[in-house]
C-alpha cells in the first residue's frame, strides 16, 4: 500500500521510507513509525514520518498496519 494518505499511517506501523539524501537513488529504509510529521491528509510524494531509529523520510510503502485497532 502506498504512503500518500495520512489516515493509513499511525505510530507503530511498519513502513518503507526514502530519506531526503536518497531521493535520487530511491534507496529505501524500513522501520517503525514513531511520529507523523506531515499535517495534511495527503501528500503526493508520501507522508513524512520519523522512525523509531530517528530517521526522517517520506513513506513509499506501508509494510504492515502494526497494532492499529
HTML snippet that shows the backbone in 3Dmol.js (N, CA, C, O; Angstrom):
<script src="https://3Dmol.org/build/3Dmol-min.js"></script>
<div id="view" style="width:600px;height:400px;position:relative"></div>
<script>
const pdb = `
ATOM      1  N   UNK A   1       0.857  -1.173   0.000  1.00  0.00           N
ATOM      2  CA  UNK A   1       0.000   0.000   0.000  1.00  0.00           C
ATOM      3  C   UNK A   1       0.904   1.237   0.000  1.00  0.00           C
ATOM      4  O   UNK A   1       1.902   1.278   0.719  1.00  0.00           O
ATOM      5  N   UNK A   2       0.557   2.234  -0.797  1.00  0.00           N
ATOM      6  CA  UNK A   2       1.396   3.426  -0.866  1.00  0.00           C
ATOM      7  C   UNK A   2       1.213   4.316   0.369  1.00  0.00           C
ATOM      8  O   UNK A   2       0.267   4.146   1.137  1.00  0.00           O
ATOM      9  N   UNK A   3       2.125   5.256   0.540  1.00  0.00           N
ATOM     10  CA  UNK A   3       2.140   6.085   1.745  1.00  0.00           C
ATOM     11  C   UNK A   3       1.720   7.516   1.534  1.00  0.00           C
ATOM     12  O   UNK A   3       2.248   8.414   2.190  1.00  0.00           O
ATOM     13  N   UNK A   4       0.770   7.760   0.621  1.00  0.00           N
ATOM     14  CA  UNK A   4       0.364   9.136   0.338  1.00  0.00           C
ATOM     15  C   UNK A   4      -0.830   9.611   1.160  1.00  0.00           C
ATOM     16  O   UNK A   4      -1.165  10.795   1.130  1.00  0.00           O
ATOM     17  N   UNK A   5      -1.482   8.698   1.898  1.00  0.00           N
ATOM     18  CA  UNK A   5      -2.668   9.044   2.688  1.00  0.00           C
ATOM     19  C   UNK A   5      -2.332   8.929   4.176  1.00  0.00           C
ATOM     20  O   UNK A   5      -1.969   7.857   4.659  1.00  0.00           O
ATOM     21  N   UNK A   6      -2.458  10.050   4.893  1.00  0.00           N
ATOM     22  CA  UNK A   6      -2.064  10.115   6.300  1.00  0.00           C
ATOM     23  C   UNK A   6      -2.871   9.160   7.192  1.00  0.00           C
ATOM     24  O   UNK A   6      -2.323   8.586   8.133  1.00  0.00           O
ATOM     25  N   UNK A   7      -4.161   8.987   6.904  1.00  0.00           N
ATOM     26  CA  UNK A   7      -5.016   8.169   7.767  1.00  0.00           C
ATOM     27  C   UNK A   7      -4.624   6.687   7.764  1.00  0.00           C
ATOM     28  O   UNK A   7      -5.039   5.943   8.652  1.00  0.00           O
ATOM     29  N   UNK A   8      -3.846   6.257   6.797  1.00  0.00           N
ATOM     30  CA  UNK A   8      -3.396   4.855   6.726  1.00  0.00           C
ATOM     31  C   UNK A   8      -2.167   4.590   7.591  1.00  0.00           C
ATOM     32  O   UNK A   8      -1.777   3.440   7.790  1.00  0.00           O
ATOM     33  N   UNK A   9      -1.562   5.659   8.103  1.00  0.00           N
ATOM     34  CA  UNK A   9      -0.305   5.546   8.843  1.00  0.00           C
ATOM     35  C   UNK A   9      -0.525   5.975  10.285  1.00  0.00           C
ATOM     36  O   UNK A   9      -1.177   6.986  10.545  1.00  0.00           O
ATOM     37  N   UNK A  10       0.017   5.210  11.217  1.00  0.00           N
ATOM     38  CA  UNK A  10      -0.083   5.539  12.638  1.00  0.00           C
ATOM     39  C   UNK A  10       1.215   5.108  13.318  1.00  0.00           C
ATOM     40  O   UNK A  10       1.939   4.263  12.792  1.00  0.00           O
ATOM     41  N   UNK A  11       1.511   5.683  14.482  1.00  0.00           N
ATOM     42  CA  UNK A  11       2.678   5.200  15.223  1.00  0.00           C
ATOM     43  C   UNK A  11       2.574   3.694  15.430  1.00  0.00           C
ATOM     44  O   UNK A  11       1.514   3.178  15.784  1.00  0.00           O
ATOM     45  N   UNK A  12       3.676   3.000  15.206  1.00  0.00           N
ATOM     46  CA  UNK A  12       3.690   1.550  15.314  1.00  0.00           C
ATOM     47  C   UNK A  12       3.555   0.835  13.982  1.00  0.00           C
ATOM     48  O   UNK A  12       3.717  -0.383  13.918  1.00  0.00           O
ATOM     49  N   UNK A  13       3.262   1.570  12.918  1.00  0.00           N
ATOM     50  CA  UNK A  13       3.122   0.986  11.591  1.00  0.00           C
ATOM     51  C   UNK A  13       4.504   0.743  11.001  1.00  0.00           C
ATOM     52  O   UNK A  13       5.376   1.609  11.078  1.00  0.00           O
ATOM     53  N   UNK A  14       4.707  -0.428  10.413  1.00  0.00           N
ATOM     54  CA  UNK A  14       5.981  -0.730   9.744  1.00  0.00           C
ATOM     55  C   UNK A  14       5.901  -0.202   8.311  1.00  0.00           C
ATOM     56  O   UNK A  14       4.973  -0.522   7.568  1.00  0.00           O
ATOM     57  N   UNK A  15       6.896   0.618   7.937  1.00  0.00           N
ATOM     58  CA  UNK A  15       6.876   1.269   6.636  1.00  0.00           C
ATOM     59  C   UNK A  15       8.253   1.222   5.971  1.00  0.00           C
ATOM     60  O   UNK A  15       9.259   0.888   6.598  1.00  0.00           O
ATOM     61  N   UNK A  16       8.262   1.561   4.704  1.00  0.00           N
ATOM     62  CA  UNK A  16       9.478   1.755   3.930  1.00  0.00           C
ATOM     63  C   UNK A  16       9.506   3.226   3.533  1.00  0.00           C
ATOM     64  O   UNK A  16       8.559   3.722   2.922  1.00  0.00           O
ATOM     65  N   UNK A  17      10.606   3.938   3.884  1.00  0.00           N
ATOM     66  CA  UNK A  17      10.702   5.363   3.577  1.00  0.00           C
ATOM     67  C   UNK A  17      11.870   5.627   2.646  1.00  0.00           C
ATOM     68  O   UNK A  17      12.774   4.801   2.514  1.00  0.00           O
ATOM     69  N   UNK A  18      11.843   6.783   2.003  1.00  0.00           N
ATOM     70  CA  UNK A  18      13.014   7.285   1.279  1.00  0.00           C
ATOM     71  C   UNK A  18      13.415   8.583   1.975  1.00  0.00           C
ATOM     72  O   UNK A  18      12.606   9.499   2.128  1.00  0.00           O
ATOM     73  N   UNK A  19      14.674   8.642   2.390  1.00  0.00           N
ATOM     74  CA  UNK A  19      15.187   9.831   3.058  1.00  0.00           C
ATOM     75  C   UNK A  19      15.579  10.870   2.015  1.00  0.00           C
ATOM     76  O   UNK A  19      15.801  10.529   0.853  1.00  0.00           O
ATOM     77  N   UNK A  20      15.667  12.124   2.416  1.00  0.00           N
ATOM     78  CA  UNK A  20      15.961  13.239   1.513  1.00  0.00           C
ATOM     79  C   UNK A  20      17.223  12.964   0.683  1.00  0.00           C
ATOM     80  O   UNK A  20      17.228  13.168  -0.531  1.00  0.00           O
ATOM     81  N   UNK A  21      18.280  12.506   1.341  1.00  0.00           N
ATOM     82  CA  UNK A  21      19.542  12.284   0.636  1.00  0.00           C
ATOM     83  C   UNK A  21      19.501  11.076  -0.309  1.00  0.00           C
ATOM     84  O   UNK A  21      20.391  10.909  -1.143  1.00  0.00           O
ATOM     85  N   UNK A  22      18.476  10.242  -0.178  1.00  0.00           N
ATOM     86  CA  UNK A  22      18.349   9.051  -1.026  1.00  0.00           C
ATOM     87  C   UNK A  22      17.312   9.218  -2.133  1.00  0.00           C
ATOM     88  O   UNK A  22      17.021   8.260  -2.850  1.00  0.00           O
ATOM     89  N   UNK A  23      16.752  10.415  -2.287  1.00  0.00           N
ATOM     90  CA  UNK A  23      15.688  10.608  -3.275  1.00  0.00           C
ATOM     91  C   UNK A  23      16.162  10.318  -4.691  1.00  0.00           C
ATOM     92  O   UNK A  23      15.404   9.754  -5.480  1.00  0.00           O
ATOM     93  N   UNK A  24      17.392  10.685  -5.038  1.00  0.00           N
ATOM     94  CA  UNK A  24      17.901  10.449  -6.391  1.00  0.00           C
ATOM     95  C   UNK A  24      18.102   8.965  -6.670  1.00  0.00           C
ATOM     96  O   UNK A  24      17.817   8.497  -7.773  1.00  0.00           O
ATOM     97  N   UNK A  25      18.585   8.228  -5.688  1.00  0.00           N
ATOM     98  CA  UNK A  25      18.859   6.801  -5.889  1.00  0.00           C
ATOM     99  C   UNK A  25      17.623   5.946  -5.641  1.00  0.00           C
ATOM    100  O   UNK A  25      17.511   4.843  -6.176  1.00  0.00           O
ATOM    101  N   UNK A  26      16.686   6.456  -4.826  1.00  0.00           N
ATOM    102  CA  UNK A  26      15.493   5.689  -4.496  1.00  0.00           C
ATOM    103  C   UNK A  26      15.728   4.642  -3.417  1.00  0.00           C
ATOM    104  O   UNK A  26      14.867   3.798  -3.171  1.00  0.00           O
ATOM    105  N   UNK A  27      16.911   4.694  -2.760  1.00  0.00           N
ATOM    106  CA  UNK A  27      17.214   3.728  -1.700  1.00  0.00           C
ATOM    107  C   UNK A  27      16.210   3.883  -0.557  1.00  0.00           C
ATOM    108  O   UNK A  27      15.945   4.991  -0.091  1.00  0.00           O
ATOM    109  N   UNK A  28      15.665   2.769  -0.123  1.00  0.00           N
ATOM    110  CA  UNK A  28      14.639   2.799   0.932  1.00  0.00           C
ATOM    111  C   UNK A  28      15.174   2.286   2.258  1.00  0.00           C
ATOM    112  O   UNK A  28      16.098   1.474   2.314  1.00  0.00           O
ATOM    113  N   UNK A  29      14.560   2.788   3.324  1.00  0.00           N
ATOM    114  CA  UNK A  29      14.893   2.380   4.685  1.00  0.00           C
ATOM    115  C   UNK A  29      13.610   1.879   5.329  1.00  0.00           C
ATOM    116  O   UNK A  29      12.574   2.540   5.251  1.00  0.00           O
ATOM    117  N   UNK A  30      13.672   0.717   5.964  1.00  0.00           N
ATOM    118  CA  UNK A  30      12.496   0.168   6.643  1.00  0.00           C
ATOM    119  C   UNK A  30      12.562   0.479   8.130  1.00  0.00           C
ATOM    120  O   UNK A  30      13.642   0.560   8.715  1.00  0.00           O
ATOM    121  N   UNK A  31      11.390   0.652   8.728  1.00  0.00           N
ATOM    122  CA  UNK A  31      11.340   0.890  10.157  1.00  0.00           C
ATOM    123  C   UNK A  31       9.923   1.044  10.656  1.00  0.00           C
ATOM    124  O   UNK A  31       8.955   0.905   9.908  1.00  0.00           O
ATOM    125  N   UNK A  32       9.826   1.337  11.945  1.00  0.00           N
ATOM    126  CA  UNK A  32       8.545   1.519  12.622  1.00  0.00           C
ATOM    127  C   UNK A  32       8.319   3.012  12.850  1.00  0.00           C
ATOM    128  O   UNK A  32       9.216   3.712  13.319  1.00  0.00           O
ATOM    129  N   UNK A  33       7.123   3.499  12.520  1.00  0.00           N
ATOM    130  CA  UNK A  33       6.795   4.924  12.666  1.00  0.00           C
ATOM    131  C   UNK A  33       6.727   5.307  14.141  1.00  0.00           C
ATOM    132  O   UNK A  33       6.046   4.660  14.936  1.00  0.00           O
ATOM    133  N   UNK A  34       7.457   6.384  14.494  1.00  0.00           N
ATOM    134  CA  UNK A  34       7.355   6.956  15.847  1.00  0.00           C
ATOM    135  C   UNK A  34       6.464   8.192  15.809  1.00  0.00           C
ATOM    136  O   UNK A  34       5.581   8.345  16.652  1.00  0.00           O
ATOM    137  N   UNK A  35       6.692   9.090  14.822  1.00  0.00           N
ATOM    138  CA  UNK A  35       5.922  10.337  14.715  1.00  0.00           C
ATOM    139  C   UNK A  35       5.537  10.580  13.267  1.00  0.00           C
ATOM    140  O   UNK A  35       6.291  10.251  12.351  1.00  0.00           O
ATOM    141  N   UNK A  36       4.353  11.162  13.065  1.00  0.00           N
ATOM    142  CA  UNK A  36       3.920  11.599  11.741  1.00  0.00           C
ATOM    143  C   UNK A  36       4.181  13.096  11.674  1.00  0.00           C
ATOM    144  O   UNK A  36       3.687  13.852  12.512  1.00  0.00           O
ATOM    145  N   UNK A  37       4.957  13.532  10.677  1.00  0.00           N
ATOM    146  CA  UNK A  37       5.368  14.927  10.591  1.00  0.00           C
ATOM    147  C   UNK A  37       4.540  15.746   9.603  1.00  0.00           C
ATOM    148  O   UNK A  37       4.525  16.974   9.692  1.00  0.00           O
ATOM    149  N   UNK A  38       3.855  15.100   8.671  1.00  0.00           N
ATOM    150  CA  UNK A  38       3.001  15.795   7.714  1.00  0.00           C
ATOM    151  C   UNK A  38       1.638  16.019   8.341  1.00  0.00           C
ATOM    152  O   UNK A  38       1.028  15.082   8.857  1.00  0.00           O
ATOM    153  N   UNK A  39       1.151  17.265   8.300  1.00  0.00           N
ATOM    154  CA  UNK A  39      -0.140  17.557   8.906  1.00  0.00           C
ATOM    155  C   UNK A  39      -1.305  17.450   7.921  1.00  0.00           C
ATOM    156  O   UNK A  39      -2.448  17.269   8.342  1.00  0.00           O
ATOM    157  N   UNK A  40      -1.036  17.558   6.621  1.00  0.00           N
ATOM    158  CA  UNK A  40      -2.117  17.481   5.635  1.00  0.00           C
ATOM    159  C   UNK A  40      -2.593  16.033   5.468  1.00  0.00           C
ATOM    160  O   UNK A  40      -1.824  15.105   5.718  1.00  0.00           O
ATOM    161  N   UNK A  41      -3.841  15.826   5.052  1.00  0.00           N
ATOM    162  CA  UNK A  41      -4.390  14.467   4.938  1.00  0.00           C
ATOM    163  C   UNK A  41      -3.741  13.622   3.849  1.00  0.00           C
ATOM    164  O   UNK A  41      -3.741  12.394   3.939  1.00  0.00           O
ATOM    165  N   UNK A  42      -3.185  14.268   2.814  1.00  0.00           N
ATOM    166  CA  UNK A  42      -2.482  13.530   1.759  1.00  0.00           C
ATOM    167  C   UNK A  42      -1.266  14.332   1.317  1.00  0.00           C
ATOM    168  O   UNK A  42      -1.184  15.538   1.549  1.00  0.00           O
ATOM    169  N   UNK A  43      -0.318  13.645   0.675  1.00  0.00           N
ATOM    170  CA  UNK A  43       0.841  14.304   0.079  1.00  0.00           C
ATOM    171  C   UNK A  43       1.284  13.455  -1.104  1.00  0.00           C
ATOM    172  O   UNK A  43       1.481  12.249  -0.955  1.00  0.00           O
ATOM    173  N   UNK A  44       1.446  14.063  -2.279  1.00  0.00           N
ATOM    174  CA  UNK A  44       1.746  13.280  -3.484  1.00  0.00           C
ATOM    175  C   UNK A  44       3.081  12.529  -3.447  1.00  0.00           C
ATOM    176  O   UNK A  44       3.238  11.529  -4.149  1.00  0.00           O
ATOM    177  N   UNK A  45       4.038  12.988  -2.645  1.00  0.00           N
ATOM    178  CA  UNK A  45       5.345  12.334  -2.574  1.00  0.00           C
ATOM    179  C   UNK A  45       5.474  11.412  -1.368  1.00  0.00           C
ATOM    180  O   UNK A  45       6.530  10.816  -1.157  1.00  0.00           O
ATOM    181  N   UNK A  46       4.420  11.287  -0.580  1.00  0.00           N
ATOM    182  CA  UNK A  46       4.443  10.432   0.607  1.00  0.00           C
ATOM    183  C   UNK A  46       4.381  11.256   1.875  1.00  0.00           C
ATOM    184  O   UNK A  46       4.869  12.385   1.924  1.00  0.00           O
ATOM    185  N   UNK A  47       3.779  10.682   2.897  1.00  0.00           N
ATOM    186  CA  UNK A  47       3.652  11.332   4.206  1.00  0.00           C
ATOM    187  C   UNK A  47       5.014  11.294   4.900  1.00  0.00           C
ATOM    188  O   UNK A  47       5.651  10.242   4.957  1.00  0.00           O
ATOM    189  N   UNK A  48       5.462  12.429   5.422  1.00  0.00           N
ATOM    190  CA  UNK A  48       6.757  12.487   6.105  1.00  0.00           C
ATOM    191  C   UNK A  48       6.596  11.969   7.531  1.00  0.00           C
ATOM    192  O   UNK A  48       5.690  12.378   8.257  1.00  0.00           O
ATOM    193  N   UNK A  49       7.501  11.054   7.921  1.00  0.00           N
ATOM    194  CA  UNK A  49       7.461  10.446   9.245  1.00  0.00           C
ATOM    195  C   UNK A  49       8.859  10.393   9.859  1.00  0.00           C
ATOM    196  O   UNK A  49       9.867  10.514   9.164  1.00  0.00           O
ATOM    197  N   UNK A  50       8.892  10.209  11.175  1.00  0.00           N
ATOM    198  CA  UNK A  50      10.124   9.914  11.897  1.00  0.00           C
ATOM    199  C   UNK A  50      10.014   8.477  12.374  1.00  0.00           C
ATOM    200  O   UNK A  50       9.019   8.096  12.990  1.00  0.00           O
ATOM    201  N   UNK A  51      11.025   7.686  12.092  1.00  0.00           N
ATOM    202  CA  UNK A  51      11.037   6.292  12.531  1.00  0.00           C
ATOM    203  C   UNK A  51      11.551   6.201  13.963  1.00  0.00           C
ATOM    204  O   UNK A  51      12.117   7.161  14.485  1.00  0.00           O
ATOM    205  N   UNK A  52      11.355   5.050  14.596  1.00  0.00           N
ATOM    206  CA  UNK A  52      11.852   4.840  15.956  1.00  0.00           C
ATOM    207  C   UNK A  52      13.366   4.975  16.015  1.00  0.00           C
ATOM    208  O   UNK A  52      13.920   5.282  17.071  1.00  0.00           O
ATOM    209  N   UNK A  53      14.048   4.747  14.883  1.00  0.00           N
ATOM    210  CA  UNK A  53      15.506   4.882  14.820  1.00  0.00           C
ATOM    211  C   UNK A  53      15.944   6.341  14.717  1.00  0.00           C
ATOM    212  O   UNK A  53      17.135   6.636  14.811  1.00  0.00           O
ATOM    213  N   UNK A  54      14.977   7.270  14.522  1.00  0.00           N
ATOM    214  CA  UNK A  54      15.284   8.686  14.415  1.00  0.00           C
ATOM    215  C   UNK A  54      15.392   9.174  12.984  1.00  0.00           C
ATOM    216  O   UNK A  54      15.480  10.380  12.753  1.00  0.00           O
ATOM    217  N   UNK A  55      15.388   8.270  12.020  1.00  0.00           N
ATOM    218  CA  UNK A  55      15.491   8.664  10.615  1.00  0.00           C
ATOM    219  C   UNK A  55      14.174   9.288  10.152  1.00  0.00           C
ATOM    220  O   UNK A  55      13.095   8.874  10.576  1.00  0.00           O
ATOM    221  N   UNK A  56      14.279  10.290   9.278  1.00  0.00           N
ATOM    222  CA  UNK A  56      13.119  11.014   8.767  1.00  0.00           C
ATOM    223  C   UNK A  56      13.058  10.834   7.252  1.00  0.00           C
ATOM    224  O   UNK A  56      14.072  10.936   6.561  1.00  0.00           O
ATOM    225  N   UNK A  57      11.856  10.565   6.751  1.00  0.00           N
ATOM    226  CA  UNK A  57      11.688  10.440   5.309  1.00  0.00           C
ATOM    227  C   UNK A  57      10.221  10.334   4.950  1.00  0.00           C
ATOM    228  O   UNK A  57       9.343  10.369   5.812  1.00  0.00           O
ATOM    229  N   UNK A  58       9.976  10.202   3.647  1.00  0.00           N
ATOM    230  CA  UNK A  58       8.608  10.086   3.142  1.00  0.00           C
ATOM    231  C   UNK A  58       8.256   8.623   2.910  1.00  0.00           C
ATOM    232  O   UNK A  58       9.042   7.861   2.347  1.00  0.00           O
ATOM    233  N   UNK A  59       7.062   8.246   3.355  1.00  0.00           N
ATOM    234  CA  UNK A  59       6.613   6.856   3.239  1.00  0.00           C
ATOM    235  C   UNK A  59       6.379   6.508   1.771  1.00  0.00           C
ATOM    236  O   UNK A  59       5.618   7.179   1.073  1.00  0.00           O
ATOM    237  N   UNK A  60       7.043   5.453   1.319  1.00  0.00           N
ATOM    238  CA  UNK A  60       6.863   4.951  -0.030  1.00  0.00           C
ATOM    239  C   UNK A  60       5.924   3.754  -0.051  1.00  0.00           C
ATOM    240  O   UNK A  60       5.187   3.531  -1.011  1.00  0.00           O
ATOM    241  N   UNK A  61       5.973   2.981   1.049  1.00  0.00           N
ATOM    242  CA  UNK A  61       5.143   1.779   1.115  1.00  0.00           C
ATOM    243  C   UNK A  61       4.829   1.453   2.569  1.00  0.00           C
ATOM    244  O   UNK A  61       5.686   1.571   3.445  1.00  0.00           O
ATOM    245  N   UNK A  62       3.594   1.044   2.810  1.00  0.00           N
ATOM    246  CA  UNK A  62       3.189   0.587   4.136  1.00  0.00           C
ATOM    247  C   UNK A  62       3.350  -0.922   4.132  1.00  0.00           C
ATOM    248  O   UNK A  62       2.723  -1.616   3.332  1.00  0.00           O
ATOM    249  N   UNK A  63       4.194  -1.434   5.030  1.00  0.00           N
ATOM    250  CA  UNK A  63       4.509  -2.870   5.049  1.00  0.00           C
ATOM    251  C   UNK A  63       3.548  -3.645   5.935  1.00  0.00           C
ATOM    252  O   UNK A  63       3.205  -4.786   5.625  1.00  0.00           O
ATOM    253  N   UNK A  64       3.105  -3.036   7.045  1.00  0.00           N
ATOM    254  CA  UNK A  64       2.091  -3.669   7.901  1.00  0.00           C
ATOM    255  C   UNK A  64       1.403  -2.590   8.697  1.00  0.00           C
ATOM    256  O   UNK A  64       1.933  -1.490   8.855  1.00  0.00           O
ATOM    257  N   UNK A  65       0.243  -2.893   9.191  1.00  0.00           N
ATOM    258  CA  UNK A  65      -0.534  -1.891   9.922  1.00  0.00           C
ATOM    259  C   UNK A  65      -0.223  -1.888  11.418  1.00  0.00           C
ATOM    260  O   UNK A  65      -0.862  -1.159  12.177  1.00  0.00           O
ATOM    261  N   UNK A  66       0.740  -2.685  11.846  1.00  0.00           N
ATOM    262  CA  UNK A  66       1.151  -2.682  13.248  1.00  0.00           C
ATOM    263  C   UNK A  66       0.021  -3.082  14.182  1.00  0.00           C
ATOM    264  O   UNK A  66      -0.734  -4.012  13.895  1.00  0.00           O
ATOM    265  N   UNK A  67      -0.089  -2.378  15.295  1.00  0.00           N
ATOM    266  CA  UNK A  67      -1.078  -2.698  16.332  1.00  0.00           C
ATOM    267  C   UNK A  67      -2.302  -1.821  16.244  1.00  0.00           C
ATOM    268  O   UNK A  67      -2.958  -1.588  17.260  1.00  0.00           O
ATOM    269  N   UNK A  68      -2.634  -1.329  15.071  1.00  0.00           N
ATOM    270  CA  UNK A  68      -3.793  -0.448  14.938  1.00  0.00           C
ATOM    271  C   UNK A  68      -5.085  -1.209  15.200  1.00  0.00           C
ATOM    272  O   UNK A  68      -5.192  -2.386  14.855  1.00  0.00           O
ATOM    273  N   UNK A  69      -6.083  -0.537  15.819  1.00  0.00           N
ATOM    274  CA  UNK A  69      -7.368  -1.206  16.074  1.00  0.00           C
ATOM    275  C   UNK A  69      -8.153  -1.421  14.800  1.00  0.00           C
ATOM    276  O   UNK A  69      -9.255  -1.969  14.839  1.00  0.00           O
TER     277      UNK A  69
END
`;
const viewer = $3Dmol.createViewer("view");
viewer.addModel(pdb, "pdb");
viewer.setStyle({}, {cartoon: {color: "spectrum"}});
viewer.zoomTo();
viewer.render();
</script>
